[in-house]
């Protein structure tokens, strides 16, 4: 089985994330959406809410699993037997940042990182932009899947 891990905080899940996961399903037998837990980070949404957003968005897709993890991504990949890390690239800055992580992961393990370019229609969307729109009572619904559109923040 070709299993890919798609790690992130997903605070919240965006249409960009959704697009990468859907496209990843064409490449892999299973995509594990892995919510990283970082005690030092201040999240807008609880872990339970973020899990719910993803599970609801992919409720009809049995090839998508949602899990949580702490520590190194490559250690979690080994734990669940994921041979690939799936990442989305929005812009050149993302590429430079992700390239360094991918090289480090490859040096420390045999796990390959697969990059997908985000769709032009979602390349400007980030979770931090969505959170800012929500904080300022803007219309965030055009930036997220239906599963996130029911928030009461």
C-alpha positions as CSV (number, residue, x, y, z in Angstrom):
1,X,0.0,0.0,0.0
2,X,1.3,3.5,-0.9
3,X,0.4,5.6,2.2
4,X,1.1,9.3,2.3
5,X,1.1,11.5,5.4
6,X,-0.2,15.0,5.0
7,X,0.9,16.8,8.1
8,X,-0.2,20.2,9.4
9,X,-2.1,22.1,12.1
10,X,-5.2,22.6,9.9
11,X,-6.3,25.5,12.0
12,X,-8.6,25.5,10.2
13,X,-8.8,23.2,7.1
14,X,-8.8,25.4,4.0
15,X,-9.9,24.8,0.4
16,X,-6.1,24.7,-0.4
17,X,-5.7,21.7,2.0
18,X,-8.8,20.1,0.7
19,X,-7.5,20.4,-2.9
20,X,-4.1,18.8,-2.1
21,X,-5.8,15.9,-0.2
22,X,-8.2,15.2,-3.1
23,X,-5.4,15.3,-5.6
24,X,-3.2,13.2,-3.4
25,X,-5.9,10.5,-3.4
26,X,-5.2,10.0,-7.1
27,X,-1.5,9.2,-6.3
28,X,-1.7,7.2,-3.1
29,X,-3.8,4.3,-1.8
30,X,-4.3,6.2,1.5
31,X,-3.7,9.7,2.7
32,X,-3.4,10.2,6.4
33,X,-4.2,13.7,7.4
34,X,-2.0,14.1,10.5
35,X,-2.7,17.0,12.8
36,X,0.5,17.9,14.6
37,X,0.1,18.8,18.3
38,X,2.4,21.6,19.4
39,X,2.0,22.6,23.1
40,X,3.7,25.9,22.4
41,X,1.3,27.0,19.7
42,X,-1.9,28.9,20.3
43,X,-4.7,27.5,18.1
44,X,-7.9,29.2,17.2
45,X,-9.7,25.8,17.0
46,X,-9.5,22.9,19.4
47,X,-8.0,19.7,18.3
48,X,-11.4,18.1,18.4
49,X,-12.8,20.8,16.2
50,X,-10.0,20.5,13.7
51,X,-10.5,16.7,13.6
52,X,-14.2,17.2,13.0
53,X,-13.6,19.6,10.1
54,X,-11.4,17.1,8.3
55,X,-13.5,14.0,9.1
56,X,-16.7,15.7,7.9
57,X,-15.1,17.1,4.8
58,X,-13.9,13.5,3.8
59,X,-16.7,11.5,5.3
60,X,-17.4,9.8,2.0
61,X,-13.8,9.1,1.2
62,X,-12.6,5.8,2.9
63,X,-9.0,6.4,1.7
64,X,-8.6,9.5,4.0
65,X,-7.7,8.8,7.6
66,X,-7.4,11.5,10.3
67,X,-4.8,11.1,13.1
68,X,-2.9,13.2,15.5
69,X,0.8,13.1,16.5
70,X,3.5,14.8,18.5
71,X,7.2,14.8,17.7
72,X,9.0,14.4,14.4
73,X,6.9,13.8,11.4
74,X,9.3,11.1,10.1
75,X,8.9,9.2,13.4
76,X,5.2,9.2,13.0
77,X,5.5,8.1,9.3
78,X,7.6,5.1,10.5
79,X,5.0,4.4,13.2
80,X,2.1,4.2,10.7
81,X,4.2,2.8,7.8
82,X,3.8,5.9,5.6
83,X,6.4,5.9,2.8
84,X,5.6,9.4,1.7
85,X,5.0,12.9,3.1
86,X,2.6,15.0,1.0
87,X,3.0,18.7,0.9
88,X,1.4,21.6,-1.0
89,X,3.3,24.5,-2.4
90,X,1.7,27.9,-2.8
91,X,4.6,30.1,-3.7
92,X,8.5,30.2,-3.9
93,X,8.7,31.0,-0.2
94,X,6.8,27.7,0.6
95,X,9.2,25.9,-1.7
96,X,12.4,27.1,0.0
97,X,11.0,26.3,3.5
98,X,9.6,22.9,2.5
99,X,12.7,22.0,0.5
100,X,14.9,22.3,3.7
101,X,12.5,20.2,5.7
102,X,12.3,17.6,2.9
103,X,16.1,17.4,2.6
104,X,16.4,17.0,6.4
105,X,13.7,14.3,6.5
106,X,15.4,12.4,3.6
107,X,18.8,12.6,5.5
108,X,17.2,11.2,8.6
109,X,15.0,8.5,6.9
110,X,14.1,6.9,3.7
111,X,10.8,8.8,3.5
112,X,10.2,10.7,0.3
113,X,8.4,14.1,0.2
114,X,6.0,14.6,-2.7
115,X,5.1,18.2,-3.5
116,X,1.9,19.3,-5.3
117,X,1.5,22.8,-6.5
118,X,-1.7,24.3,-5.2
119,X,-4.4,25.1,-7.7
120,X,-4.3,28.7,-9.0
121,X,-7.8,29.2,-7.5
122,X,-6.5,28.4,-3.9
123,X,-2.9,29.4,-4.0
124,X,-3.5,32.6,-2.0
125,X,-5.3,30.8,0.9
126,X,-3.6,30.0,4.1
127,X,-4.9,29.1,7.5
128,X,-3.5,32.3,9.0
129,X,-5.4,34.4,6.4
130,X,-8.6,32.5,7.2
131,X,-8.1,33.0,11.0
132,X,-7.6,36.7,10.4
133,X,-10.8,36.9,8.3
134,X,-12.7,35.1,11.0
135,X,-11.3,37.3,13.8
136,X,-12.5,40.4,11.8
137,X,-15.9,39.0,11.1
138,X,-15.3,38.7,7.3
139,X,-16.8,36.2,5.0
140,X,-14.4,33.2,5.5
141,X,-16.9,30.8,3.9
142,X,-15.4,31.2,0.4
143,X,-12.0,30.0,1.7
144,X,-12.9,26.8,3.5
145,X,-14.8,23.5,2.8
146,X,-18.5,23.3,4.0
147,X,-17.4,21.4,7.1
148,X,-15.7,24.5,8.4
149,X,-18.5,26.9,7.5
150,X,-20.5,26.3,10.6
151,X,-18.1,27.9,13.1
152,X,-19.3,30.1,15.8
153,X,-16.2,32.0,16.9
